[in-house]
Amino acid sequence: MQLDNEIVFNEAIIEEREQAIQEIQQQIEEIDMNIDNSEVVTKEAKKEVTKAVKTQKSNSSLICLLMVIFGVVLLVVIIVLAA
């Protein structure tokens, strides 16, 4: 009788451990999936940052060109008014 109780008890412990192992395996799979998703998102973010840097450089060049044109126009106006 005691042996039967011990066997039932051990089987219950084994079942609990198997369930715990399955839960851990599920958590590991979810972590792995999150890592994969993070990799994809990070690659997209890198592309967006590169694009933003190019746009910023382009805008800086345009502003510089507009400042030069404004300076030339201002210089011409000053010369015309002084003459």
Order of alpha helices (4+ residues) and beta strands (2+ residues): alpha
